[in-house]
Amino acid sequence: MGTTVEMRGDGLRSALWRPLNGFSRAYLLALAVAFLVGAWGLSCWGYQIVRGIGVAGIRRPTMWGFYLVNFVFWIGISHAGTLISAILRLTDAGWRKPVTRAAEAITVFALIIGAAFPIIHLGRPLLFFWLLPYPNSRLLWPNFRSPLMWDVTAISTYLTGSVIYLYLPMIPDLAELAQHATGWRLRLYRLLSLGWTGSDRQWHSLERAMKMMAGTILAVAVSVHTVVAWDFAMAVAPMWHSTIYGPYFVAGAIFSGIAALVVAMSVIRKVLHLENYLQPVHFENLGKLLLLMSLLWVYFTVNEHLTAWYGNSPAEMGVFGERVRGRFAPYFWFMVFCNFVLPFVLLSIRRLRSVATITIAGFAVLIGMWIERFLIILPTLSRPHLPAAAGFYTPTWVEISITASTFAAMVMFYLIFCKLFPIIAVWEYKHVSHG
Amino acid sequence: MFLTAEFSDAPSVGAAIGALKACGFDAAQMDVFSTEPVELPEGLLERPSHMSLAAVVGAASLGVLAILFVRYTQYDYPLITGGMPLFSWWATGVIFYEFTMFGAIFTTFATFLVESGLLERHHAIPAPVLLAGRIHVRVCCDAGRAVTAMECLQRTGAVNVVES
C-alpha cells in the first residue's frame, strides 16, 4: 500500500518530512496508551450520562468541580499557540519559525478539549443545543446576557480563527507534500492544498492574510480568556468579584500556554529527532518568556491576595484563610513553588538554564497552573457568604478518569498530527534561513 | 503565449522582472512561482489587494447583524428583567464583539481564497512544477514580443526558458 512521502529534495525537507513515514515502537506504544486512557475516559463519560451527574463529586455548595477546573485550564493552554505565534509573527521575531506550528496545533486541540468540559458538566449533554440560537418549539431564545452564552460565542470564534490560522501556513507545505506522496496521503494533501501553485500572487495573499489573522486572533484570544474570567468575576462571590480577574486570567493563560509549548517541543524534539531544528536557542527564548510570565503571575497573585487581606471582609477572609493556611494551603504553597519558586531558580540563573531545566520548569508550571485553576474555583464555592452553607468537594473516580483522559486525548491528537503533517513549516524555516 | 524561465536565485528574478518592465511588459503579465516566498525589491511586482477593506466590511456587517439579531430575540420573547431594559448594550457587548471578530476572520479567509486564485478550479495554463531552490518566472506575451521577452530573461540569468 503506497502511503508514504518520498523524501526528495534538500536535507531540510528530508529531515522535516522523515517523521511522516513509519512508526517507531515508542510512538505506537505512546499512541496505544493514550488511546486506552482516552477510551476509558469516554466510557466514564458514558457511565455518567447513563447514571446521571450524581456520579461526579459535585454537591451543594460546590456545584463546579474538576470539570470546570479542566475547562479553565485547557482554555488557558490554548493560548500557547495562536497568541504566542501571533505576537511573535507581528513582532517579526525570526526565531519563532520552527516553533509556530507546534504551538498553533496545541491551540486547536486544547480548545476542542476545553470546550468539551462545559458539555460534560451539563450532565445531559444532548441538551447542549438549547444554547444555539434558533427559533424552537418553546419560542425561547438563548439568554444572550448570560456569561455562558458569552463563552459559547467567544470559544466558537476563537476555535474557528485558530483552525484557519493553523491551516493557512500549512497550504504551501501540503502542496509540496502532494508532489511527493502516494496513496491516501496524496489524496489528502491534494485536497487540503486546494490547488496551490506557489505563484507570487498566492504568496502575497497568504502573507497578507497571516498578518491580518495574527492581529485579529490576538484580539480574540485576549477576549476569550477575559470572558472565561468574567464567568467568575461577574458573580458576587468572595475572591471572585474582582476587577483584575480578566488580565489575571489572560496572564495565567499565556503563562500556562508557554509552559505547554515548551513541554510539547521538548518531547517532539526528542521523539522525532528534530534536535537540529528545535535548537537550544528556541528553548532559551521561550524560557525567558516563561520567566517573564512567572514574574507577572506572582505580581497578579500578590495583588489579588493582598487586596483581599487588607479589605478584611469576613467572607473574603474566610476564603483567603482556606487558601493560605486552611484545608487548601498545601495546594496553595505547592502552586507557588511550581509557578514561581522553581521556574525562578531554574530560569533566572544562566548556568542552570538548559533544554532539560526549561522543560522541567514548563512541566512544573503546567502542574502549578492546574492547581491554580482548582484553587480559584473550589475554596470560593466551599465557603459561600452564608457560613451554614459551607461544604467540601472530593472528586470521584469518574471525574479523575475523565480528567486523565483529556491529557491522553491531547497526546493522541498531537501524535496523530505529527504523523500527518510536518510539525515545522518547511517554507517558513527556509524563508528565514534565506533572510 | 507564455514563456517560463527558470532561475536559481531571487536577485536574478528581480533583475529579470526589472528588465521585462523596462521593455514595456506589465506586472499583470508576469507570475513568479517558487516553493518559498521570494523577497523582491519593494514596488517591483505590486499585487493590489482589498483584503483589509474586505475584513473591515465583513467585521462591521456581521457585528451589525449580531446587534439586530440579539435585539430581535430580546423583544421576541421578553424575559423578566426586573425593570431593567430588555436590550442591554453592556450585557450583550461581548456577543457583538465576538461576532465582529468572526466577521473579520471569515472575510479574511474568504478574500484570501479569492485573491490567491485558489477557488479557480480549472487553471487554463498549467503552473510549472516546483523544485526546492528553483524560481520560475512566467510571462504572458504575444508572438511578436516573445523574442524581446526571451532576451530579457536570458540576459538576466535564466538557466532555462520554455514556451507554453
Contacts between the chains, C-beta under 8 A, distances in Angstrom:
chain1	res1	chain2	res2	distance
A	9	B	131	7.4
A	9	B	132	4.4
A	10	B	132	5.2
A	10	B	133	6.8
A	13	B	132	6.3
A	133	B	69	7.4
A	133	B	73	6.8
A	139	B	76	7.8
A	139	B	77	5.8
A	140	B	77	5.6
A	141	B	73	3.7
A	141	B	74	7.7
A	141	B	76	6.4
A	141	B	77	5.5
A	142	B	73	7.7
A	143	B	79	6.5
A	144	B	70	4.9
A	144	B	73	6.8
A	144	B	74	7.2
A	144	B	91	7.6
A	144	B	92	5.0
A	144	B	95	5.3
A	145	B	88	6.4
A	145	B	91	3.8
A	145	B	92	6.2
A	149	B	95	6.7
A	150	B	94	4.3
A	150	B	95	6.6
A	150	B	98	7.7
A	153	B	94	7.2
A	153	B	95	5.3
A	153	B	98	4.2
A	153	B	99	6.8
A	154	B	94	6.9
A	154	B	98	5.2
A	156	B	98	7.8
A	156	B	102	7.7
A	157	B	98	4.6
A	157	B	99	7.6
A	157	B	101	5.5
A	157	B	102	4.5
A	157	B	105	7.1
A	160	B	102	6.6
A	160	B	105	6.3
A	160	B	106	7.6
A	161	B	101	7.4
A	161	B	102	7.8
A	161	B	105	4.5
A	164	B	105	6.4
A	164	B	109	5.1
A	168	B	109	7.6
A	168	B	112	7.1
A	172	B	35	7.2
A	172	B	36	7.9
A	176	B	35	6.1
A	176	B	130	7.3
A	179	B	129	7.4
A	179	B	130	7.5
A	194	B	113	7.6
A	194	B	118	4.5
A	195	B	118	6.0
A	195	B	121	7.3
A	195	B	123	7.4
A	196	B	118	6.8
A	197	B	33	6.3
A	197	B	123	7.4
A	197	B	127	3.6
A	197	B	130	7.9
A	198	B	33	5.0
A	198	B	34	5.6
A	198	B	35	5.9
A	198	B	127	7.2
A	198	B	130	5.0
A	199	B	31	5.0
A	199	B	32	6.8
A	199	B	33	5.4
A	199	B	117	7.5
A	199	B	127	6.6
A	200	B	31	6.3
A	200	B	32	4.0
A	200	B	33	7.6
A	200	B	34	7.7
A	200	B	37	8.0
A	200	B	38	6.7
A	200	B	45	6.1
A	200	B	47	7.0
A	201	B	31	6.9
A	201	B	47	5.6
A	201	B	115	7.2
A	201	B	116	6.2
A	201	B	117	6.3
A	202	B	116	4.3
A	202	B	117	6.8
A	202	B	118	7.1
A	203	B	34	7.5
A	203	B	37	4.4
A	203	B	38	7.5
A	204	B	47	4.5
A	204	B	49	7.1
A	205	B	47	7.8
A	205	B	49	7.0
A	205	B	51	7.3
A	205	B	111	8.0
A	205	B	112	5.1
A	205	B	115	4.5
A	205	B	116	3.9
A	206	B	37	8.0
A	206	B	112	6.9
A	206	B	116	6.8
A	207	B	37	6.4
A	208	B	49	5.7
A	208	B	51	5.2
A	208	B	112	7.7
A	209	B	51	6.5
A	209	B	108	5.6
A	209	B	109	7.1
A	209	B	111	7.5
A	209	B	112	3.9
A	212	B	51	6.3
A	212	B	52	6.8
A	212	B	55	5.8
A	212	B	104	7.7
A	212	B	108	4.9
A	213	B	105	6.9
A	213	B	108	5.9
A	213	B	109	7.9
A	216	B	55	7.5
A	216	B	101	6.0
A	216	B	104	4.9
A	216	B	105	5.6
A	216	B	108	6.9
A	217	B	105	7.5
A	219	B	101	6.2
A	220	B	98	7.4
A	220	B	101	4.9
A	220	B	105	7.6
A	223	B	94	7.3
A	223	B	97	6.3
A	223	B	98	6.8
A	223	B	101	7.4
A	227	B	94	5.9
A	230	B	94	7.8
A	427	B	35	6.4
A	427	B	36	4.7
A	427	B	37	7.4
A	430	B	35	7.5
A	430	B	36	4.8
A	430	B	132	7.7
A	431	B	36	4.9
A	431	B	37	5.7
A	434	B	10	7.6
A	434	B	36	7.0
A	434	B	39	7.4
A	435	B	39	7.2
